[in-house]
Amino acid sequence: MIRAAIVGASGYAGGEVLRLLLGHPEVEVTQITSETYAGQYAYFVHPNLRSRTELRFVRPSELKPCDVLFLAMPHGEAMKRIGEFAGMAGRIVDLSADFRLRNPADYVTWYEHPHPAPEWLGKFVYGLPELHREELKGARYASGVGCNASVTILALWPLYKRGLVRETVVEVKVGSSEGGNKESPASHHPERAGVVRTYMPAGHRHIAEIVQELHLDPEQPGLHFSITSVGTVRGATATCHCLLKDDLDEKTAWQYYREDYGDEPFIRLVRAKRGIHRYPEAKILSGSNYCDIGFEMDPYARRLVVIAAIDNLMKGAAGSAVQCMNLMCGFPETMGLEFTGLHPI
């Protein structure tokens, strides 16, 4: 058994990490922190955990050494204290955006302030196992992943790695939980600080991750990205209109996606000609770590419409974090993440 602690466990993402670790056969959760709810039971904030744990929140100043430390703090907090946290745990998974970007200048561009610990950026592996599995095995530090970035990167990776795309227009529809838990101001979902933006037509910070991971030209990425909030709580669904450089038939496209994702434990390729869910839908992924991907070829143009869906709090946050921990610690990658989602819902 390894000992794990969660800093910022009263937020949505931190609460999901706690839920997953309570069911993980190789992990004992020793501490959970919250400035706001110090002294309260975990189930006071996360009522779904009633009768599952008697853990109480402690203040971050009371944190004790452990084997794995999960940081689910607001953006900008972990980067200020990373030296302190590194002295408390052999392995760290940070769910915020503080160590996602490799180039320190990108924090000035996208987060409007310099990074106070740029020497740490190269020590963190970007926490998307489908692209960085070998680097994560045995790693000491893993970054979080932006939920909108995750679903978009996974949707587009097979096409961009082969240089097939000239330009892409992406629309991501997200649930309200992306705005964070406003009842716990000290432990919001990373980055968002409880602010719900119902429509963001341009300039979203997750673009920086997409540009980095798809190896796009930062000056001319050929990526047009928008976010819209829809009437759900969980979920992120990306509709990606990929304008292709050359002709591409649907059979070949499926071949590329099967080559890259056929053995991935948490990616499911959706290709249904009949039925009620012929394309990926986020609602049936609630609570699961899956990313469903499907697409449709435009027969009248060089346009491939790729649709991908995730639970933003799972594959877009806590689920990927636990998946990274499994790789870092040498556990089976799927351990503690076997839940398949719900239907009907």
QUIFENWO-V288905 format. One line per field, one symbol per residue. phi: phi as a letter, one per 40 degrees, with the letter a starting at -180 (. if undefined). psi: psi as a letter, one per 30 degrees, with the letter a starting at -180 (. if undefined). burial: I if it has 16 or more other C-alpha atoms within 10 Angstrom, else O. Layout:
phi->???
psi->???
burial->???
//
This chain:
phi->.bcbbbcgccccccccccdcccbccbbbccabbaccbdgccdcccbcccdgbabcbcbcdcccbdacbbcbbccdgccccbccccccbacbbbbccccbccccdccccccbgacccbccccccccccbdcbbdccccgccbbccbccccdcccccbdcccccgcbcabbbbbbbcccccgcccbccacddgcfgccbcabcagcccddccdcccfccdcbcgbbbbbbcbcbcbhabbbbcccccbcaccccccccccccbdbccbbbcbabcbhcbcbdbcccbdgbbcbcbaabcccbacbbcbbbbacccbccacccccdcddcccgcdcccgbcccgbaca
psi->kkkkljkhffleeeeeeeeeffgkfgkkjekklkeegkfllefeeiffgkgfkgkkklkffgklkaekkkjhllkfeeffgeeeefffkfkkjjfagfgekejeffeeefggllkfifffeffkkkhjeffheeefjglfkkllkkeeeeeeeeefefeefghfkekkkkjkkllffffljffiffhlkkefhgjjjfkjflgkffeeeeeefghljfeifgkkklkkklhlelkkkkjjjjjlelkkleeeeeeeeeeefegkfgkkkjikfllfiflkkeeggkflgljkkllkkjfglikkjkkkkljffdfgceeeeeeeeeeefglkefkggfkflkkl.
burial->OOIIIIIIIIIIIIIIIIIIIIOIOOIIIOIIIIIIIIOOIIIOIIOOIOOOOOOIIIIIOOIOIIIIIIIIIIIIIIIOOIOOIIOIIOIIIIIIIIIIIIOIOIIOOOIOOOIOIIOIIOOIIIIIIOIOIOIIIOIIIIIIIIIIIIIIIIIIIIIIOOOIIOIIOIIIIIIIIIIIIIOIIIIIIIIIIIOOOOOOOOOOIIIIIIIIIIOOOOOOIIIIIIIIIIOOIIIIIIIIIIIIOOOOOOOOIOOOIOOOIOOOOIIIIIOOOOOOOOIIIIIIIIIIIIIIIIIOIOOOOIIIIIIIIIIIIIIIIIIIIIIIIIIIIOOOIIIIIOOOIOOOO
//
